[in-house]
Amino acid sequence: FWTRPALAEVGLPPSLAQRPSPRVGGAWSRASGLPAIVATEDISKKPIRKQRAPRPRSEKRMAQSSAPRPPGAPGSSYFEKKGEVHELRQLLRGAAVDRDQQKKRDAIKKVIAYMTLGIDVSPLFSEMVMASATNDLVQKKMVYLYLVNYAESNSELAILAVNTLQKDCRDDDPMIRGLALRSLCSLNLLNMVEYLQPAVQRALEDVNGYVRKTAVIGVLKVFHISKAAVLESDLLPTLKRLIHDSDAHVVANTIWAVEEVLAEEGGIQPTREMVTNMLNRLNQFSEWGQCAVLRLLTKYSVGDEGEMFDIMNILDGLLKQSSSAVVLAVTKIFVDLTSNRMDLQMEVLRRLKGPLLTLMAAPTPELAYTVLVHIQALVSRGGENIEVFGSDFKQFFCRYNEPSYIKTVKIEILTWLADIGSAEPIVAELSEYVTDVDVEISRRAIRAIGKIAVRVPSTAELIVGSLTSLLELDIDYVSTEAAVVMKDLVRKYPQQFQRASGAVERCIKIVSEPEGKCAVLWILGEYGLLIEDAPYLLEPMIDGFLEEPSGAVRLEMLTAAVKLFFCRPPEMQHMLGRLLEKAIQESTHPDMRDRALLYYRLLEHSPEEARRVVCAPKEVVEEFQEEMDADARDRVFDEFNTLSTVYKQPAAKFILAKGPLANLGVSKMQPPPSSGDPMPDRGASLGGEANVFDSAPVSAPAPPVQESSFSAAETADLLGGMDSAPAEPAPPARPPAPPVSSGMSDLLGMDDLLGGGDSSPPAPAPPAAPQFALARDGVSMDGNSFQARWSQLPQMPLQQRQMRPTPGPLTTAPIEEALRRAGIYVIASGTIPPGQAIKFYFYARQACGPPAVAGGEIWFLTELVMVPGGTAQCSVKAENAQMASVEQYVGMLWQTLSAYVC
């Protein structure tokens, strides 16, 4: 056996090794924590094992708790946990066993909470169905919410809840009846229609108004599940009778429901008895119900003026409400009723002004914006409408903390309200907005100042002075907008340019936006004789011609250089030569090269003729074409109190009606037949906002650039590089690349520019006119550009052809492909209404054929409606095209569609 080792060898500390053994009477004491041992053997013969120092009990407990249990060991919480759904199932079953309503409510509340968080608790559907059998209203609401949410994903189990819901539909408590009916109709399952129909029919005749109100909406839900279940049963007749119900809430819901169910037939057609009944009870309706009644009232035809005044007297009390929806609905009715009595309409507007201005100051900016856009629609009608709100123009001054969309509408309203008396304070206020932190507000303020000058001629001098001060600001966007507005003003008031000439010279170095550059270049070309350094201001821009990214700026630069050449020939000769050389030989823009060639050939043919063409006298612009013409404003105004007023365009532009609401349009209440003299046309009272092309032309004094007259010989000496021999007469037609004759050997120092010379052969006969063709490559147009051009271009005569019989349904895909192969590109297509007709909008660009009217590209925009078995109608609008081009384009279009039309 082993011998007794020393204590130090077993690793005990010296203090423990030197400690005497606790031994009492030959035995170990229990103080050491070991059982007592009788010392019958010699301890020296036993090996001594290493002992550990005792640890505190708290450390022992921590060590035991932190030690991981082996996988699968009994009592492991990780492997006993089966998920939240399992825990919820146990809670629901335990609460049902304990019959503790509070525990059951808490368990159901946890299920709803998990469902709200997005956790899938659909496996609990059976437990929740069983939980619905309770008398606790709170539990029922939560259980029904769960059933409605998961009914579609558990359609087979949803049938289990029908018995409970049907039983609750017959409960004595009307709240439970209504709740059960609403939940039953919200299951949205086709196999539930047989259970829904009798329950809804019974609820429509319930004695309680809340149940009837819920049943009305239930009919609408059944209609969306199965139309036949409503249209071919007693639900619809019963629903119509509820329009005369004694409960106002039931009547309001019935109006909306019947309007949607009968949308294909035009909705409800109100009678005198129906309107009288509703108007007499108008104060019983909520704001929502009053809006429903007022909307229905717009479809009613008033018999005479007495009835009109009765209706207006009843509705006048609604103007005291704080609801903007009700006030705007009453406004629409008042304006519609007095549309043929302008004198009466002014009185009506004065009555409406107070409530509208009060609502405009609402603390909620969204409501204020809605009221503001409707006020803008009223004042944009012009005439006396402006006078009604004109005295309160200060109400439309912007506050510093208002959102930008509020400021935008107020600025537009101020533009309309400005007159001789209020223009000066309004312009002063708008000038303050120029330094607004919002760049868009600053731009709109400058544009508004220009519009005021156009509408109120007496303010022109004041506004030109204001714009001159703005041009001197070292702010890029301010100078840009001021230059654009100044360009428009000198077109209308040429005599005011002298005051702004100095500012134009300073702002040309600041403006960097293409629109501003074009405006400054136009001013330099038109009034170059009055601007002392005009050629030298233009020279840096000519030197950077090829680096200019904007094609519009380069085209304007070329025109300005030619105009400036005719009033400052010695200074512009070499500049124009360099510019034409760059535009013809180095520019890759086709329009740029074509215009440069046009100017070159005009100068070569006859400088006098070129001057007459380029610097022709211009008429003074009396009125500018507005962004939206009077017809478009009238169409939007007819849809007053709708989104059309907010979007400032008709509903057909932004709504594609589908389903049962496709034929439910906006109603305009017809005024009573007038017994007096016919009123003048509304277009005559629009405050001078007619199209500029409708006014008689007024001759304007020619700009100063027209002072000198050129003969062929004088021009030859003036341009330099010309022989002293008389020039040969020009031939009647010139070839595409004009040879330079001996008398025109160095036009603008550009000999051999087009490959011509003295030794050129005689000009060949002019080629035959090219055949008509459409461009195939590089043709593109976005939706906004198409819409803008469509609204501006004149309407051509409508084209119509008979449709050929087709073996199958007519679809858009093959027609679009046929048009694309012909060079006609579809931008939008669809059916109107579904299955009855197809409609296309497409565009094309002429590649060759009859020349353009005013230079540039020729575009064709087309609207095509094809009715299977009927006719195909084609509406074409052309930009810059002669009638010959339009005729050839229409012929090509019908030839492309020959498989579908006769």
Buried (B, 14 or more C-beta within 10 A) or exposed (E): EEEEEEBEEEEBEEEEEEEEEEEEEEEBEEEEEEEEEEEEEEEEEEEBEEEEEEEEEEEEEEEEEEEEEEEEEEEEEEEEEEEBBEEBBEBBBEBBEEEEBEBBBEBBEBBBEBBEEEBEBBBBBEBBBBBBBBEBEEBBBBBBBBBBBBBEEBBEBBBBBBEBBBEBBEBEEBBBBBBBBBBBBBBBBEEBBEBBBEBBBBBBEBEBBBBBBBBBBBBBBBBBBBEEBBEEBEBBEBBBEBBEBEBBBBBBBBBBBBBBBBBBEEBBEBEEEBBBEBBEBBEBBEBBBBBBBBBBBBBBEBEEBEBBBBBBEBBEEBBEBEBBBBBBBBBBBBBBBBBBBBEBBBEBBEBBBEBBBBBBEBEEBEBBBBBBBBBBBBBBBBBBBBBBBBEEBEBBBBEEEBEBBBBBBBBBBBBBBBBEEBBBBBBEBBBEBBEBEBBEBBBBBBBBBBBBBBBBEEBBBBBBBBBBEBBBBEBBBBBBBBBBBBBBBBBBBBEBBEEBBBBBBBBBEBBEBBBBBBBBBBBBBBBBBBBEEBBEBBBEBBEEBEEBEBBBBBBBBBBBBBBBBBBBBEBBBBBBBBBBBBBBEEBEEEBBBBBBBBBBBBBBBBBBBBBBEBBEEBEEBBBBEBEBBBEBBEBBBBBBBBEBBEBBBBBEBEBEBEEBBBEBBBBBBBBBEEEEEEBEEBEEBBBEBBEEEEEEEEEBEEBBBBEEEBEBEEBBEBBBBBBEEEBEEBEEEBBEEBBBBEBBBBBBBBBEBBEBEEEBEEBEEEEEEEEBEBBBEEBEBEEEEBBEBBBEBEEBEEBEBEBBEEEEEBEBEEBBEBBBEBBBBBBEBEEBEEEEBBBBBBBBBBBEBBBBBEEEBBBBBBBBBBBBEEBBBBBBBBBBBBEEBBBBBBEBBBEBBEEBBE
